[in-house]
């Protein structure tokens, strides 16, 4: 049954419109006040247990089987309910995973015998289906309420009419059912925030299993008394304590007590356990009967305390019967957190300042008749619905003034003003209060309408005045069954009749949307809201009251993101609507401010600084002061009691007032009335404690048992400025209740710095000063300048009047002063006085503190740099001589000082290879002057710019700095003159037997860039010159070297013709000697003859023959040679080889011409032994004769064979 569970299944998102902290009343209060009408408890077995099976329809209209257990006289199935101690509180108990409604008879019987009506529901709904689960319970309330109202025996036990306490009920469960009960209780206030149902006020669970719900459950608007009871066995292996209930309680923000029952397991909290149930669970050391009876013993007094309001049950209910200060249970380990318990009725009795209390959903509108903003209705702490009325006159008193005769609060208080003297307030009520009110500006009063037919969406509907047809238009809202409505209704104020318009093409049902009316378009405009599925809308719709039809607008430009629960108002005169705050698509609070032009249908986002994020606030456009006025709402700190004004000039919010603002010298006085939950007086010995949360320790307060009031006094002196929360709690033997109030510790005025510093502003410069430079704020608030208070004056009489301007910067936290004075022919310093005012941040109920100041300002003159009047251009001819030039006429100085040129080695106007105009300094007795000399480079023309540094004349070198330079650009224009072609070089140096090619433009060029025509004048024949493709080719005769000087080049540019003789030098090179060798003869008589032909064009000898045998060293001999022709010579030499051994030898030969040697050649020669030669000759003769004899015999045999073959053939053919 319990195997295979997924651990710690997190709820990915809190569904639909749930869990956005609060959608209606507030962030810390219960949604509906607890009824003081309790029934007295009875003993454990005062009654017999009756039971019957029945069903109810859940929120999806599916029939769910349930079993009722109830007090009876005789006990048994379908017996009548015994009403003698009625009405009985009732419990919705949810079974564990896989269990049905008939698995918990021990619990149903045990509690019904003690005077409780128990509804056991099988495992029908998963704990992560939060919205559906809570909606299921609203259907169950309707079913139980029907039984209680009618006594219908087909639905419930007979005799049940009027016997069930519908004001006091709770939710409980086992395992996953306990998890489901926990989220239903935790999030009930987020769904049914306007009190249409009494919330569950008791929660208990056995073996809580978080697999469906996860451990991150947040208790939102838990109903009083905010106390829950959980029991889990130490042998529970299905939902182990450290994995389920403990992690959940560690972060849960409601009161609880946990009993870890020693020896108990998980499945013995059911009637029967299967083999598989016990297999998956731990082995219990308690018996099933002991475990279940222990649970009844704990749950019964817990319910007597929470649902029957019996204070004496506190001790048994919290295991304090033995020691009130130390709870204990002999069968369990016990832990608890009671800090949020509310076991007393406690209400704050006074505000710190006379102003409206903190609240959500107030109505706020401007009354043009009285030129004042009106505030009424709204919801405060403990579901307190206000019926007060306040007015705010921003032109006169600027304070809230309480009026009489306000309407009661009804639901979300939908209100629409007609822009003049009328208005309509519509909503819903569970307390029989009027649900429709009319405002009259003429009498400043409210009048209720009769309770007739109403639109079904009475909570969260949108309401607007149609000024063309003079009627109110209502759209949407939430019906009593929790469903969103999309109907459009109209209300005629004269007849006081509502009518359903049956509009076509309606948007899907929404609540808490913004609605306006455009007179120019004669249409109602709807924006935003939250739909049935929890999705938020950013759509803008238009309603046509003539055709009763809706259409969705596709508007240009930006528009607000999806949101709901915004504060809305209209500037009727200018036809501008405004929305502020609300909650966005992630249910996060917002502080955005948007305007909507009802004529152009264009959204515009306005700057919205200085205010926190708020939803459920009231807003009005105050025509008299041209301010938006915003009050109340829900913020992250809880309900707001602040009044904010939006200044359209500064585009920012300013905090105007708060009912919880104090200064450092005030005393925080907290007082509250305290009663028991049944309205009896509390114990005389009630303890009272107070603290500023997070700032101070608990201090003891005063209990007035005569007037049943608790009070405390706290000093705010040590608190830092800003918002804080003070808490007052009352206790008696562990039982407690508390209230919290938020306040602001206001700030002290700024303190000027002493001594006041002085500041320096440079001539024609600027100076930025922070407000914090001249004052400090002990509270740490930001300081700002007040822009219209600056006054400038000379410090000493007769001095020059200051000419200063200023610019406020950084949100007025700093100011920039600018010198506007004309300093022509003026120098020196002047002292001024600057006076003004600074302010700190606004404090609730008071404008910012303004502090005047004055400081001295030194107006410091500076040596202004030279100003350029004109940048000169100098024109001269090419190749001009040195010229002197003065730059003084081209610059000016505010102080009238003469200029000079600063010459420095780092500047580029000195002569250098990369400049075409050379410049030089001109000095006088005092150094450099404003003059310089210049000359263009030879043959150069064109334009060149030189930048000169200008400083004051007469400065010493140590006074000169490049950083002070004024740079003057001087442009030199050198005009060209006609130049003859120029030869770069006229002598050419070549190597013998080489050909050289040279580009003509390297030889000759024209300085003016003209084209040069070149021709040749012939010279010596042993050198050939020719023009070839814009080049000059020089080719000497082969093997010739020497000088040629008769060649010339004639160059012409069209105006000039230049003949230039050429000098051509051919340098000799050593030609290679070529040798042709005859094969040397064999060595005979120690001699071999060498024969060779030598070809040497550079020489006619003598030559040396170099030789070596085998691997010997080179040796040389001189040949005898005779000339042939063309450099050829025939040579011979005899080579003696006496020292050479007999045998084969390799001879290497080469010729040396005195400069180089020829390539070496080699030959194999034999030096024969004379004795061996003679013997070989004799043997050779005998051998020859023998060989000849053999060959002759062979020839003879072959001839005979041929003759025989011829004769045979002849016979065959004859």
Beta strands, then each sheet from edge to edge (+ up, - down):
strand 1: 48-57
strand 2: 63-72
strand 3: 76-77
strand 4: 88-94
strand 5: 117-121
strand 6: 164-174
strand 7: 202-206
strand 8: 227-233
strand 9: 255-261
strand 10: 332-337
strand 11: 345-348
strand 12: 363-367
strand 13: 372-376
strand 14: 389-392
strand 15: 400-403
strand 16: 414-417
strand 17: 422-426
strand 18: 436-440
strand 19: 445-448
strand 20: 462-466
strand 21: 471-475
strand 22: 488-492
strand 23: 497-500
strand 24: 510-511
strand 25: 514-518
strand 26: 523-527
strand 27: 530-531
strand 28: 540-544
strand 29: 549-552
strand 30: 563-564
strand 31: 567-571
strand 32: 576-580
strand 33: 583-584
strand 34: 593-597
strand 35: 602-606
strand 36: 618-622
strand 37: 627-631
strand 38: 634-635
strand 39: 638-639
strand 40: 642-647
strand 41: 652-658
strand 42: 661-662
strand 43: 667-675
strand 44: 687-692
strand 45: 699-700
strand 46: 702-704
strand 47: 709-715
strand 48: 722-732
strand 49: 735-745
strand 50: 751-752
strand 51: 759-762
strand 52: 766-770
strand 53: 775-776
strand 54: 784-785
strand 55: 791-794
strand 56: 804-809
strand 57: 814-819
strand 58: 830-839
strand 59: 850-860
strand 60: 867-868
strand 61: 873-877
strand 62: 883-886
strand 63: 891-892
strand 64: 899-901
strand 65: 917-924
strand 66: 927-936
strand 67: 942-952
strand 68: 966-975
strand 69: 981-983
strand 70: 987-991
strand 71: 995-999
strand 72: 1004-1006
strand 73: 1013-1017
strand 74: 1023-1027
strand 75: 1031-1036
strand 76: 1042-1044
strand 77: 1048-1052
strand 78: 1057-1061
strand 79: 1063-1067
strand 80: 1074-1077
strand 81: 1087-1095
strand 82: 1104-1109
strand 83: 1115-1118
strand 84: 1120-1123
strand 85: 1128-1136
strand 86: 1143-1152
strand 87: 1161-1167
sheet 1: 3+ 1+ 2- 5+ 4+ 6+ 7+ 8+ 9+ 10-
sheet 2: 11+ 43- 47+ 46-
sheet 3: 12+ 13- 14+ 15-
sheet 4: 16+ 17- 18+ 19-
sheet 5: 20+ 21- 22+ 23-
sheet 6: 24+ 27-
sheet 7: 25+ 26- 28+ 29-
sheet 8: 30+ 33-
sheet 9: 31+ 32- 34+ 35-
sheet 10: 36+ 37- 40+ 41-
sheet 11: 38+ 39-
sheet 12: 42+ 49+ 48- 44+ 45-
sheet 13: 50+ 53-
sheet 14: 51+ 59+ 58- 54+
sheet 15: 51+ 59+ 58- 55+
sheet 16: 52+ 57- 56+
sheet 17: 60+ 63-
sheet 18: 61+ 68+ 67- 64+
sheet 19: 62+ 66- 65+
sheet 20: 69+ 72-
sheet 21: 70+ 79+ 76-
sheet 22: 71+ 75- 74+
sheet 23: 73+ 77- 78+
sheet 24: 80+ 81- 85+ 84-
sheet 25: 83+ 82- 86+ 87-
end
